[in-house]
C-alpha cells in the first residue's frame, strides 16, 4: 500500500520560506520524515509508527510524530485514513496492556529488557507513564475536530476509554488498589522503580500515580504534575466525545469527576511558593511535602502546559513556572556559547534538546523569542539536515540520536506555527 503524497503540501509551505533557504530545506527534510521512515501500514488496516531508531511503537511518540499532519488530514483522505489507522492500532495496544508504554508490530517477544513482571510478546517495554494513555485520547479528539470523522468512535474506542478511566481511578490510591510494579535488573536507578518496584511512598491526593516520566526515566515522586495536567485535559476531551458522539452521559460524568479530582490535587499539592519566582508548579511531588523542582525536555513538561491545554499561556502561575524553567534554578537548563535551553537527565549533562527549543517556541507569546529559537534550531542540525535528540550547548556537532522522528515532527509544527503567526512575513 502506497503512502500519502506529501510533496504538494511541502512545496506550498516551502514557497513561504523562500527567503530562508536553509530553513526551507530543513522543513523539506523533517516534515515527511515520520511518513517516509517510520510508518508501516499493517494488513488489518491499522498503522504502526516506529519511534525511529528503535524497532517499536511508543504510544506517546507515535501521536506526536503525526500531529503535524492533522491539518493535511482535513482535506487529504489518505492522510486521514492513515491517522485513523494509527488510532485504531493504539487502542489495540492499550487493550493488550494498558500499563505498557511501547509495543511490537507483532507478538515477537522483542523487548528493551526482560523485566519483572515479564512483559507479554506484544510489549516492548512496560514502564507505566500517564502520558502514554493521554496521547491517544488527544489524537482521537484532534482528529475528530479536524476532519469531522466519527468512525473511530466505535465500540472498541469506548471500551478502551472505560479501561483508561478505571486505571486512572485505581492509581489514585496506588499503594492500596494497584497491582502494578516494575523491576529491572540494572545499575541505573532511573530504569527501575524503588521499594520493590512499587515506587516511592505517597499520600492520596486526588491525582493519579505515575511510575515513569515521558523520558522513560523513573519518577522520583509519583505524582508527575505535567502528566496529571495532561490527564485533566484529555478527560475533558473524552467527556465531550461521550456527549456529542455517543450520548454516554455516565462515562462523560465519570471522566469529568475524575478530571476535577486530579485538578484539585494539582492545585492543592503541586503549587509551591518559590523564593525567587513566586507561585510555581513543581515537576513531581509525593503529597507528603516533598517535591522535585526541575523540568525535562520530554513532553508533557512544565514548559508545555499551555500546549497541552491545561491553562492559558498568560496564566500567572505558568509564567512564573516558565521563568523558573528557563533559569539555572532548573538543573537541566543550560546556557552555552552556541545555544541555551532545556535538556534532560535522560541525556548527558549540558545537552540541549531540540524538542525543548521547539516547545519553548510553541508556547511563547513573543515574536522575538520565537524567531531566536527558530534561528537556534536552524543552526543546530550539525549539517545533517535533520533534528536530533540532544546536542551540546557549545557544539551542535556533538549530538544524540541521529534519527528521532518526534523531534523532526515538532520542529515542523513549530515552523508552521511561526508562519501562521506571521513571524516570517
HELIX and SHEET records of a PDB file:
HELIX    1   1 UNK A    7  UNK A   15  1                                   9    
HELIX    2   2 UNK A   21  UNK A   30  1                                  10    
HELIX    3   3 UNK A   33  UNK A   37  1                                   5    
HELIX    4   4 UNK A   59  UNK A   66  1                                   8    
HELIX    5   5 UNK A   67  UNK A   69  5                                   3    
HELIX    6   6 UNK A   70  UNK A   73  1                                   4    
HELIX    7   7 UNK A   77  UNK A   96  1                                  20    
HELIX    8   8 UNK A  130  UNK A  147  1                                  18    
HELIX    9   9 UNK A  155  UNK A  170  1                                  16    
HELIX   10  10 UNK A  171  UNK A  173  5                                   3    
HELIX   11  11 UNK A  174  UNK A  177  1                                   4    
HELIX   12  12 UNK A  189  UNK A  191  5                                   3    
HELIX   13  13 UNK A  194  UNK A  197  1                                   4    
HELIX   14  14 UNK A  225  UNK A  241  1                                  17    
HELIX   15  15 UNK A  242  UNK A  246  3                                   5    
HELIX   16  16 UNK A  249  UNK A  269  1                                  21    
HELIX   17  17 UNK A  305  UNK A  308  1                                   4    
HELIX   18  18 UNK A  316  UNK A  325  1                                  10    
HELIX   19  19 UNK A  354  UNK A  362  1                                   9    
HELIX   20  20 UNK A  367  UNK A  378  1                                  12    
HELIX   21  21 UNK A  405  UNK A  420  1                                  16    
SHEET    1   A 2 UNK A  39  UNK A  41  0                                        
SHEET    2   A 2 UNK A  47  UNK A  49 -1                                        
SHEET    1   B 3 UNK A  57  UNK A  58  0                                        
SHEET    2   B 3 UNK A 102  UNK A 103 -1                                        
SHEET    3   B 3 UNK A 123  UNK A 125 -1                                        
SHEET    1   C 3 UNK A 223  UNK A 224  0                                        
SHEET    2   C 3 UNK A 284  UNK A 285 -1                                        
SHEET    3   C 3 UNK A 291  UNK A 292 -1                                        
SHEET    1   D 2 UNK A 271  UNK A 274  0                                        
SHEET    2   D 2 UNK A 278  UNK A 281 -1                                        
SHEET    1   E 2 UNK A 333  UNK A 335  0                                        
SHEET    2   E 2 UNK A 340  UNK A 342 -1                                        
SHEET    1   F 3 UNK A 351  UNK A 353  0                                        
SHEET    2   F 3 UNK A 390  UNK A 392 -1                                        
SHEET    3   F 3 UNK A 395  UNK A 399 -1                                        
END                                                                             
